[in-house]
Amino acid sequence: MQRRQLIKAMGLSLGAIGTSAAVSGCQTLAKQPKLPKTITQAGHFPNIIVGSGYGGAVAALRLSEKGHKVLILEMGMRWDRSANHDTFCKMITADKRSSWFSNWPNAPIPIPIPIKKYPGVLDLIEYDEMKVFAGRAYGGGSIVNGAIAIQPKRSHFEAVFPWIDSDEMYDIYFPRAMKELKVSQIPESFFNQSEHYEFTRAAERQASRAGLKTEFFGNSYDFDYMQKEARGEVYPSALGGEVIYGNNAGKFSLDLTYLKDAEATGNVTVKTLRKVNSIQALDNEQLRLEVHVLNTTGGVNKVEHYTCDKLFLNAGSTGTSELLLKSQAEGKLNNLNEHIGQHWGPNGNIMTGRNFVHAAGTTQSTIPVKGINMWDGDRGGSKYKIFAELAPLPLGLETWTTLYLAITDNPERGNYYYDKASKTVKLNWKREQNEYSVNAAKELIEKLAKVNGGSTSSLLFTKGFGDNFCYHPLGGCVLGLATDEFGRVKGHKNIYVQDGALIPGSAGVNPYVLITGLAERNLASILKADFG
């Protein structure tokens, strides 16, 4: 299928595609909202958690179940599921619920449907040469991801964190995380027979002919529910085109696991549409947070000040790093060390695809379940490490295309820094730093094409490779460097980081099991040492 055919099949126009691409970055150029002059004193809380993604959710549960009172401040909205299954929108009919204050749906492939600006679930943070997708909702990235759950490769984990007891991680904390996240694998009998996974089986056959190994991986989607979807017994979510803008059913996101259990203790207060603007260390060893209360048009209704004894900063690699650097630049956190903002990487993320291959199926599940493993052992003579998820392209039509979301062992690192001129935090990363990832993806595509035919997809990405965006930003407050060995920020022992900022640039796999397992380990020690 050619690009023009795809656009025509979706009922779109080339002009709309061009307009979407041209204005996709406009949201980052908007003026900062005018702030109210008065400040509301919102009170003191013993423990505040900023962000409700994986690290924040672990902190919320482990603190609250021990009887400690917790306030969660979340920048996004809360999206409780409705009985009508209309909480979230579908991918190809995206509306304002899809995207964080954008005129167009945020997506790796432009969706040229004008929408109203609204605090939707998926944000696109745009730096000079890298775009970062981020979840903006109660539940963080778990609301918008494909729920791929893989333990980090042990050799990679031990190379990144050689001083952590890996036996303890793989015997206790990763299994604990997988259990709480409700991870399972698709039943092979269902996978082999389902029309919804022909796209995966087609890609798998091509990989096999090229001598490449494929393997199943875990997922936090309920595969019992999916089988009922396939039989027409329940509302179709994964089989109905839902994933990057939320699943109305089927997926075990954090608001249905860790956060739900934390709230059940009665020790958790949740406040949403709260953007933490700065952190200040006070003379009495407490911390003061300046918080902007957002409205649904992008304005600030009021400014609140909170104080706390202990702060658990879990705003993701980008959010955590920005808050620390901004607060440092404003003279509010003066004891941070030189590692804040450093050791950033996009987890070697790159997307690519192949056209003119065998039929991939018109009906595709949005939940990936298999990948090509060219990371471990024999890589067929390749010098590159790459793990390529066999990804869906659920457009409701035959595209004759296979899609890959790959993770590579790209050694390049960038850093966040505070720009005094614009008074914003920026990312120092050049597009050419993704050369390793591009070359790894090219080699994969060439191996597949040699025995299967087909061509690199220019249908989806410029020159066939999506190397200017990432789903898995990592680093900026690395464990053992910017923090101690359990996530206490050096120089400010009552600030704890438990999110992707702890991982120096590469997890080797989709990172949320690694983030969750590390948080479980760290909280177990912190609770004993700092809470008695």
Secondary structure, DSSP 8 states (H G I E B T S, - for coil): --HHHHHHHTT--HHHHHHHHHHTTGGGGS------SSEEEEEEEEEEEE--SHHHHHHHHHHHTTT--EEEE-SSB-----TTS-SS--STT--GGGBBS-SS---SS---------B-SEEEEE-SS-EEEEE-BTTGGGGTS--EE----HHHHHHH-TTS-HHHIIIIIHHHHHHHTT-B---HHHHHH-GGGHHHHHHHHHHHHTT--EEE-EESB-HHHHHHHHTTSS--SGGGT-STT--SSSB--GGGTHHHHHHHTT-EEEE-SEEEEEEEE-TTS-EEEEEEEE-TTS-EEEEEEEEEEEEEE-SHHHHHHHHHHHHHHTTS-----TTTT-SBB-TTEEEEEEES-S---SS--SS--EEEEESSS--TT-S--EEEEEE---SSS----EEEEEEE-----BEEEEETTTTEEEEE--GGGGHHHHHHHHHHHHHHHHHH--EE-TTTSGGGEE-SEES--B-SS-TTTTB-TTSEETTEEEEEE-SGGGS-S--SS-THHHHHHHHHHHHHHHHHHHH-
